[in-house]
Amino acid sequence: MSCHNPIADLSIPQGSKKIVLAGNPNVGKSVFFNALTGLYVDVSNFPGTTVDISVGKYKDAVVMDTPGVYGVSSFNDEERVARDVILYADVILNVVDAVHLERDLFLTQQIIDMGIPVVIALNMMDEVKRNGLIIDIEKLSKELGVEVIPTTITKKEGLDKIHAALDRAKIGNPISEIKSLMDSVVDKVHVPAEALLVLEEDENVLDRHNLDNNYEQREYIYKIRRNHIDAIIDTIIVETNKGASFKTKLGRWMLRPLTAIPILFLMLFLTYELIGVFVAQTIVGITEEVIMGQYYYNFIMGIMTNFVNEGNFIGQLLIGEFGILTMAPIYLFGLLLPLVAGFYFILSLMEDSGYLPRIAALVDRLLTGLGLNGRAIIPIILGFGCVTMATITTRLLGSKRERFIATMLLGLAIPCSAQLGVIIGLIAPLGGKMLLLYTITIFIVFTLTGTLLNKIMPGASTDLLIDLPPIRIPILKNVLKKTYIKSKMFILEAGPLFVLGAAIITLLQYSGTLEIISDALAPITVGFLKLPKETTQTFIMGIIRRDFGAAGLNILAEQGLLNPLQVVVSLVAITLFVPCIAAIMVVFKERSWQESVIIWVGSFVISFLTAGILAQIVL
Amino acid sequence: MTLDLIDKGQKLEVIHIPDASIRAQAIRLGIYEGAKLVCSEKLPAGPVILQNRMQEIAIGRNLAKKIAIKSIS
């Protein structure tokens, strides 16, 4: 085993056989994984990525699930992680979508070329029948040189045969030209499978063996592999009818603007009902106010007041207004966790049903103007849940340029759900005109900032090139599992930042710095934004928790200190104002410090400038 | 001609894809120089959707402008 194998960090007993699940996205790998492993599963996140690997046990072997990929290479984080798990597998269970053999068999043949023993689960056989396809499975198995087992895993069909076949997994028929190329480099690597990736110019694998990229065989190898697969497919598939099923039609409707836009609005409305109403009000009412706000608060105060005095610095730090044992966990678990879980639930539903890539295609045109492509809709949707979480997700974007633009837009113009609730509560009673004024202002800033960044930033953003999987009914168990894993990852990644943020705020407050900043801003607030001096304090509170700031405005409005137009101006300022302290820290963690400073200072300036200009016009 | 000029429902053959990294990603999805596909959908000013049997791929308009094709019947 190679000494620089990154998967060595995972907790795998020495010497046990590793069965790795591999396949394209949305082919049912996770269902196989659950069926094989049962309850005891360990999920670990790969450092610096949003990618998780599940590890479980099957008989004496260790089973590992990998992210869905179209091939073993390193075009993105998912691929890099999947590559390292696949490279060092003892047996691979390759799950193949029988309806999409052209796409899926490329990975299959690549694994076979690597020389790793494989069993193929030819999944979704029910759809093969429904779509009028006939596949000569015996012939496919003979051509590939490995066992091909037809399965419909959602109905557990074929699972018993998979169990039996795993013990008989064998090395398939590699493409002979590729095999002979591999023989020429195999002495330069640790395991034979790496030889293929050296030839295919995988930069990480080349680096690990201190090899220069002078092989340049990727294009040639991909081409003969493609031709090889296409030739096999031509001889094994017979199409008996071409009638489009309802799901195919639904998939089209989700793309054509005339039907796609109403469908999108319906989905957004349902999302709002689920998250904005049910989770944000009913669930959070219980978790934040009762469970965390009363039971937890009383519990922790009951213990801590025995040891520390609330009046001194240590007391403030631990259990004060912004204490790391009081505010931080109440905010994180009481308010954010339910919202974040709700958003991940919706996102997983969209992903597993095949709807998400269609939204990406639908909005691609709008986002290219901002220097992003359709894929950036994922962090933007998540941003309405929690900007901190969304900023972490910008990792999936294709270039540094896109990651910067998306981070800037998220920090600047996307109000998170915590804030959105208070904003809607404040603005709704003021009538449609005020709501429109607010929405249009934020939208203009969002569009203008993206457009300008796209114009002035060097380089080019990546283009959309995305597989549109068939529309399928998601499996609830998988959706819930994904929601759980992602929410847990959020708590692990963002939790420490919220604690640190709370500590910094306490420090700033205790030292009087908050007051100094507030006083320094007051003249601008009064003179340029035409708002009462007290508003400055609420802006500062917005750094601590975005909803605190908005809630502060609520109090001022109730006291009659703000008229409706002033409410709009201050809401614009607080929406655009620097994101909460946890989001700021996640920006610093994800981006370089220069970029982070630009984002931080930039949103600060844009916020006051926009609100000021708006104030000068309307007030 | 380039891919952005294709009409919906038209069959086409891919002649040239400019960027090596795009070529490598596209070939795995069945889009490569010489591949014969159908334009199954075209979003207004947006992505072009290419289809091969049950497989569908969305290609951003800017990328489509860089892909050389010829229409076939």
Interface residues (C-beta under 8 A of the other chain):
Chain A: Y70 G71 S73 F75 V99 H100 E102 R103 F106 L107 N131 R218 E219 Y222 K223 R226 I237 E239 G251 R252 L255 R256 P257 P357 A360 A361 L362 D364 R365 T368 N373 G374 D463 L464 L465 I466 D467 L468 P470
Chain B: A20 S21 I22 R23 A24 Q25 A26 I27 R28 L29 G30 Y32 S40 E41 L43 P44 A45 G46 P47 I49 N52 R53 M54 Q55 E56 I57 A58 I59 G60 R61 N62 L63
